[in-house]
Amino acid sequence: YPAYSGKSTRWMHDIALLQLYEPLAFNPFIRPICLSAAQDTVKQGERTLITGWGSTQGKVQRFL
């Protein structure tokens, strides 16, 4: 991702997209996230709300 530097504060521009070689099975530790509908649009500069997972306080883990 072009804007990610690894040194961003407040977790800005920390996005990941994974392409898996084989299907995975959901379990208590592997869960899907909700994405917006295809017809939803966001205008440049408009504020949005997104969801994710991980820690927002304390020691930052290398892997979530």
Backbone as XML, in Angstrom:
<?xml version="1.0"?>
<chain id="A" units="angstrom">
  <residue number="1" name="TYR">
    <atom name="N" x="0.853" y="-1.159" z="0.000"/>
    <atom name="CA" x="0.000" y="0.000" z="0.000"/>
    <atom name="C" x="0.899" y="1.222" z="0.000"/>
  </residue>
  <residue number="2" name="PRO">
    <atom name="N" x="0.753" y="2.139" z="-0.938"/>
    <atom name="CA" x="1.701" y="3.246" z="-1.117"/>
    <atom name="C" x="1.898" y="4.143" z="0.105"/>
  </residue>
  <residue number="3" name="ALA">
    <atom name="N" x="0.841" y="4.410" z="0.876"/>
    <atom name="CA" x="0.964" y="5.355" z="1.987"/>
    <atom name="C" x="1.467" y="4.708" z="3.273"/>
  </residue>
  <residue number="4" name="TYR">
    <atom name="N" x="1.579" y="3.373" z="3.324"/>
    <atom name="CA" x="2.017" y="2.706" z="4.547"/>
    <atom name="C" x="3.530" y="2.762" z="4.663"/>
  </residue>
  <residue number="5" name="SER">
    <atom name="N" x="4.008" y="3.233" z="5.812"/>
    <atom name="CA" x="5.450" y="3.356" z="6.006"/>
    <atom name="C" x="5.982" y="2.411" z="7.076"/>
  </residue>
  <residue number="6" name="GLY">
    <atom name="N" x="5.089" y="1.799" z="7.840"/>
    <atom name="CA" x="5.532" y="0.980" z="8.959"/>
    <atom name="C" x="5.791" y="1.816" z="10.194"/>
  </residue>
  <residue number="7" name="LYS">
    <atom name="N" x="5.800" y="3.119" z="10.035"/>
    <atom name="CA" x="6.031" y="4.031" z="11.148"/>
    <atom name="C" x="4.836" y="4.947" z="11.365"/>
  </residue>
  <residue number="8" name="SER">
    <atom name="N" x="3.736" y="4.681" z="10.675"/>
    <atom name="CA" x="2.542" y="5.509" z="10.817"/>
    <atom name="C" x="2.035" y="5.440" z="12.248"/>
  </residue>
  <residue number="9" name="THR">
    <atom name="N" x="1.478" y="6.524" z="12.719"/>
    <atom name="CA" x="0.906" y="6.546" z="14.053"/>
    <atom name="C" x="-0.587" y="6.318" z="13.960"/>
  </residue>
  <residue number="10" name="ARG">
    <atom name="N" x="-1.137" y="5.789" z="15.020"/>
    <atom name="CA" x="-2.566" y="5.532" z="15.123"/>
    <atom name="C" x="-3.062" y="4.592" z="14.030"/>
  </residue>
  <residue number="11" name="TRP">
    <atom name="N" x="-2.206" y="3.726" z="13.547"/>
    <atom name="CA" x="-2.584" y="2.674" z="12.610"/>
    <atom name="C" x="-3.187" y="3.205" z="11.315"/>
  </residue>
  <residue number="12" name="MET">
    <atom name="N" x="-2.639" y="4.289" z="10.824"/>
    <atom name="CA" x="-3.110" y="4.837" z="9.558"/>
    <atom name="C" x="-2.492" y="4.059" z="8.405"/>
  </residue>
  <residue number="13" name="HIS">
    <atom name="N" x="-3.270" y="3.783" z="7.421"/>
    <atom name="CA" x="-2.821" y="3.137" z="6.183"/>
    <atom name="C" x="-2.281" y="1.732" z="6.418"/>
  </residue>
  <residue number="14" name="ASP">
    <atom name="N" x="-2.801" y="1.015" z="7.402"/>
    <atom name="CA" x="-2.346" y="-0.365" z="7.634"/>
    <atom name="C" x="-3.411" y="-1.328" z="7.113"/>
  </residue>
  <residue number="15" name="ILE">
    <atom name="N" x="-3.359" y="-1.586" z="5.838"/>
    <atom name="CA" x="-4.357" y="-2.413" z="5.177"/>
    <atom name="C" x="-3.682" y="-3.665" z="4.621"/>
  </residue>
  <residue number="16" name="ALA">
    <atom name="N" x="-4.419" y="-4.752" z="4.606"/>
    <atom name="CA" x="-3.872" y="-5.996" z="4.048"/>
    <atom name="C" x="-4.963" y="-6.724" z="3.280"/>
  </residue>
  <residue number="17" name="LEU">
    <atom name="N" x="-4.573" y="-7.332" z="2.192"/>
    <atom name="CA" x="-5.458" y="-8.186" z="1.413"/>
    <atom name="C" x="-4.701" y="-9.481" z="1.173"/>
  </residue>
  <residue number="18" name="LEU">
    <atom name="N" x="-5.306" y="-10.582" z="1.567"/>
    <atom name="CA" x="-4.635" y="-11.871" z="1.460"/>
    <atom name="C" x="-5.249" y="-12.702" z="0.349"/>
  </residue>
  <residue number="19" name="GLN">
    <atom name="N" x="-4.409" y="-13.333" z="-0.440"/>
    <atom name="CA" x="-4.869" y="-14.311" z="-1.416"/>
    <atom name="C" x="-4.383" y="-15.667" z="-0.931"/>
  </residue>
  <residue number="20" name="LEU">
    <atom name="N" x="-5.332" y="-16.549" z="-0.641"/>
    <atom name="CA" x="-4.997" y="-17.851" z="-0.076"/>
    <atom name="C" x="-4.831" y="-18.892" z="-1.171"/>
  </residue>
  <residue number="21" name="TYR">
    <atom name="N" x="-3.915" y="-19.806" z="-0.962"/>
    <atom name="CA" x="-3.683" y="-20.888" z="-1.913"/>
    <atom name="C" x="-4.711" y="-22.000" z="-1.776"/>
  </residue>
  <residue number="22" name="GLU">
    <atom name="N" x="-5.350" y="-22.097" z="-0.615"/>
    <atom name="CA" x="-6.359" y="-23.128" z="-0.399"/>
    <atom name="C" x="-7.448" y="-22.570" z="0.506"/>
  </residue>
  <residue number="23" name="PRO">
    <atom name="N" x="-8.644" y="-23.142" z="0.474"/>
    <atom name="CA" x="-9.731" y="-22.655" z="1.328"/>
    <atom name="C" x="-9.376" y="-22.801" z="2.804"/>
  </residue>
  <residue number="24" name="LEU">
    <atom name="N" x="-9.983" y="-21.970" z="3.626"/>
    <atom name="CA" x="-9.769" y="-22.094" z="5.063"/>
    <atom name="C" x="-11.091" y="-22.371" z="5.743"/>
  </residue>
  <residue number="25" name="ALA">
    <atom name="N" x="-11.017" y="-22.901" z="6.937"/>
    <atom name="CA" x="-12.206" y="-23.191" z="7.731"/>
    <atom name="C" x="-12.308" y="-22.157" z="8.841"/>
  </residue>
  <residue number="26" name="PHE">
    <atom name="N" x="-13.476" y="-21.531" z="8.970"/>
    <atom name="CA" x="-13.683" y="-20.581" z="10.054"/>
    <atom name="C" x="-13.764" y="-21.332" z="11.373"/>
  </residue>
  <residue number="27" name="ASN">
    <atom name="N" x="-13.237" y="-20.702" z="12.419"/>
    <atom name="CA" x="-13.269" y="-21.261" z="13.763"/>
    <atom name="C" x="-13.236" y="-20.083" z="14.728"/>
  </residue>
  <residue number="28" name="PRO">
    <atom name="N" x="-13.171" y="-20.292" z="16.033"/>
    <atom name="CA" x="-13.170" y="-19.159" z="16.963"/>
    <atom name="C" x="-12.008" y="-18.180" z="16.757"/>
  </residue>
  <residue number="29" name="PHE">
    <atom name="N" x="-10.945" y="-18.602" z="16.096"/>
    <atom name="CA" x="-9.788" y="-17.739" z="15.888"/>
    <atom name="C" x="-9.695" y="-17.195" z="14.465"/>
  </residue>
  <residue number="30" name="ILE">
    <atom name="N" x="-10.451" y="-17.751" z="13.556"/>
    <atom name="CA" x="-10.476" y="-17.295" z="12.159"/>
    <atom name="C" x="-11.916" y="-16.946" z="11.822"/>
  </residue>
  <residue number="31" name="ARG">
    <atom name="N" x="-12.194" y="-15.653" z="11.647"/>
    <atom name="CA" x="-13.555" y="-15.185" z="11.424"/>
    <atom name="C" x="-13.576" y="-14.212" z="10.252"/>
  </residue>
  <residue number="32" name="PRO">
    <atom name="N" x="-14.690" y="-14.142" z="9.520"/>
    <atom name="CA" x="-14.811" y="-13.161" z="8.442"/>
    <atom name="C" x="-15.113" y="-11.778" z="9.014"/>
  </residue>
  <residue number="33" name="ILE">
    <atom name="N" x="-14.875" y="-10.755" z="8.228"/>
    <atom name="CA" x="-15.262" y="-9.398" z="8.614"/>
    <atom name="C" x="-16.361" y="-8.929" z="7.672"/>
  </residue>
  <residue number="34" name="CYS">
    <atom name="N" x="-17.122" y="-7.945" z="8.089"/>
    <atom name="CA" x="-18.187" y="-7.385" z="7.261"/>
    <atom name="C" x="-17.599" y="-6.330" z="6.331"/>
  </residue>
  <residue number="35" name="LEU">
    <atom name="N" x="-18.003" y="-6.379" z="5.086"/>
    <atom name="CA" x="-17.587" y="-5.391" z="4.096"/>
    <atom name="C" x="-18.815" y="-4.645" z="3.604"/>
  </residue>
  <residue number="36" name="SER">
    <atom name="N" x="-18.599" y="-3.465" z="3.077"/>
    <atom name="CA" x="-19.719" y="-2.691" z="2.557"/>
    <atom name="C" x="-20.267" y="-3.347" z="1.294"/>
  </residue>
  <residue number="37" name="ALA">
    <atom name="N" x="-21.488" y="-3.002" z="0.954"/>
    <atom name="CA" x="-22.116" y="-3.530" z="-0.255"/>
    <atom name="C" x="-21.457" y="-2.924" z="-1.488"/>
  </residue>
  <residue number="38" name="ALA">
    <atom name="N" x="-21.490" y="-3.652" z="-2.578"/>
    <atom name="CA" x="-20.843" y="-3.199" z="-3.817"/>
    <atom name="C" x="-21.392" y="-1.862" z="-4.295"/>
  </residue>
  <residue number="39" name="GLN">
    <atom name="N" x="-22.672" y="-1.590" z="-4.038"/>
    <atom name="CA" x="-23.265" y="-0.337" z="-4.512"/>
    <atom name="C" x="-22.973" y="0.851" z="-3.592"/>
  </residue>
  <residue number="40" name="ASP">
    <atom name="N" x="-22.388" y="0.622" z="-2.424"/>
    <atom name="CA" x="-22.027" y="1.721" z="-1.526"/>
    <atom name="C" x="-20.867" y="2.508" z="-2.123"/>
  </residue>
  <residue number="41" name="THR">
    <atom name="N" x="-20.964" y="3.812" z="-2.069"/>
    <atom name="CA" x="-19.886" y="4.657" z="-2.574"/>
    <atom name="C" x="-19.460" y="5.641" z="-1.505"/>
  </residue>
  <residue number="42" name="VAL">
    <atom name="N" x="-18.217" y="6.035" z="-1.546"/>
    <atom name="CA" x="-17.667" y="7.018" z="-0.621"/>
    <atom name="C" x="-16.994" y="8.091" z="-1.455"/>
  </residue>
  <residue number="43" name="LYS">
    <atom name="N" x="-17.337" y="9.329" z="-1.182"/>
    <atom name="CA" x="-16.728" y="10.435" z="-1.904"/>
    <atom name="C" x="-15.390" y="10.792" z="-1.272"/>
  </residue>
  <residue number="44" name="GLN">
    <atom name="N" x="-14.475" y="11.277" z="-2.087"/>
    <atom name="CA" x="-13.168" y="11.687" z="-1.590"/>
    <atom name="C" x="-13.347" y="12.731" z="-0.494"/>
  </residue>
  <residue number="45" name="GLY">
    <atom name="N" x="-12.651" y="12.529" z="0.615"/>
    <atom name="CA" x="-12.724" y="13.448" z="1.745"/>
    <atom name="C" x="-13.849" y="13.143" z="2.720"/>
  </residue>
  <residue number="46" name="GLU">
    <atom name="N" x="-14.745" y="12.233" z="2.359"/>
    <atom name="CA" x="-15.862" y="11.877" z="3.226"/>
    <atom name="C" x="-15.379" y="10.950" z="4.339"/>
  </residue>
  <residue number="47" name="ARG">
    <atom name="N" x="-15.863" y="11.159" z="5.550"/>
    <atom name="CA" x="-15.490" y="10.304" z="6.678"/>
    <atom name="C" x="-16.283" y="9.014" z="6.617"/>
  </residue>
  <residue number="48" name="THR">
    <atom name="N" x="-15.632" y="7.928" z="6.966"/>
    <atom name="CA" x="-16.281" y="6.621" z="6.964"/>
    <atom name="C" x="-15.962" y="5.877" z="8.254"/>
  </residue>
  <residue number="49" name="LEU">
    <atom name="N" x="-16.657" y="4.811" z="8.479"/>
    <atom name="CA" x="-16.423" y="3.950" z="9.634"/>
    <atom name="C" x="-16.112" y="2.556" z="9.109"/>
  </residue>
  <residue number="50" name="ILE">
    <atom name="N" x="-15.030" y="1.984" z="9.596"/>
    <atom name="CA" x="-14.653" y="0.635" z="9.195"/>
    <atom name="C" x="-14.467" y="-0.228" z="10.428"/>
  </residue>
  <residue number="51" name="THR">
    <atom name="N" x="-14.429" y="-1.522" z="10.225"/>
    <atom name="CA" x="-14.194" y="-2.438" z="11.335"/>
    <atom name="C" x="-12.968" y="-3.278" z="11.054"/>
  </residue>
  <residue number="52" name="GLY">
    <atom name="N" x="-12.425" y="-3.816" z="12.091"/>
    <atom name="CA" x="-11.244" y="-4.652" z="11.957"/>
    <atom name="C" x="-11.025" y="-5.415" z="13.237"/>
  </residue>
  <residue number="53" name="TRP">
    <atom name="N" x="-9.824" y="-5.836" z="13.450"/>
    <atom name="CA" x="-9.501" y="-6.589" z="14.647"/>
    <atom name="C" x="-8.059" y="-6.305" z="15.026"/>
  </residue>
  <residue number="54" name="GLY">
    <atom name="N" x="-7.727" y="-6.674" z="16.228"/>
    <atom name="CA" x="-6.372" y="-6.463" z="16.704"/>
    <atom name="C" x="-6.365" y="-5.575" z="17.924"/>
  </residue>
  <residue number="55" name="SER">
    <atom name="N" x="-5.185" y="-5.224" z="18.355"/>
    <atom name="CA" x="-5.002" y="-4.412" z="19.552"/>
    <atom name="C" x="-4.847" y="-2.951" z="19.176"/>
  </residue>
  <residue number="56" name="THR">
    <atom name="N" x="-5.479" y="-2.081" z="19.934"/>
    <atom name="CA" x="-5.303" y="-0.644" z="19.723"/>
    <atom name="C" x="-4.592" y="0.004" z="20.900"/>
  </residue>
  <residue number="57" name="GLN">
    <atom name="N" x="-4.210" y="-0.790" z="21.891"/>
    <atom name="CA" x="-3.470" y="-0.283" z="23.041"/>
    <atom name="C" x="-2.431" y="-1.313" z="23.456"/>
  </residue>
  <residue number="58" name="GLY">
    <atom name="N" x="-1.428" y="-0.852" z="24.153"/>
    <atom name="CA" x="-0.414" y="-1.770" z="24.650"/>
    <atom name="C" x="0.581" y="-2.160" z="23.576"/>
  </residue>
  <residue number="59" name="LYS">
    <atom name="N" x="1.274" y="-3.254" z="23.825"/>
    <atom name="CA" x="2.299" y="-3.732" z="22.903"/>
    <atom name="C" x="1.668" y="-4.158" z="21.578"/>
  </residue>
  <residue number="60" name="VAL">
    <atom name="N" x="2.232" y="-3.706" z="20.497"/>
    <atom name="CA" x="1.744" y="-4.066" z="19.169"/>
    <atom name="C" x="2.320" y="-5.422" z="18.786"/>
  </residue>
  <residue number="61" name="GLN">
    <atom name="N" x="1.453" y="-6.346" z="18.410"/>
    <atom name="CA" x="1.883" y="-7.678" z="18.010"/>
    <atom name="C" x="2.339" y="-7.675" z="16.555"/>
  </residue>
  <residue number="62" name="ARG">
    <atom name="N" x="3.363" y="-8.438" z="16.252"/>
    <atom name="CA" x="3.827" y="-8.550" z="14.871"/>
    <atom name="C" x="2.801" y="-9.289" z="14.011"/>
  </residue>
  <residue number="63" name="PHE">
    <atom name="N" x="2.135" y="-10.285" z="14.576"/>
    <atom name="CA" x="1.121" y="-11.057" z="13.861"/>
    <atom name="C" x="-0.160" y="-11.035" z="14.670"/>
  </residue>
  <residue number="64" name="LEU">
    <atom name="N" x="-1.303" y="-10.859" z="14.015"/>
    <atom name="CA" x="-2.597" y="-10.895" z="14.694"/>
    <atom name="C" x="-3.282" y="-12.210" z="14.421"/>
  </residue>
</chain>
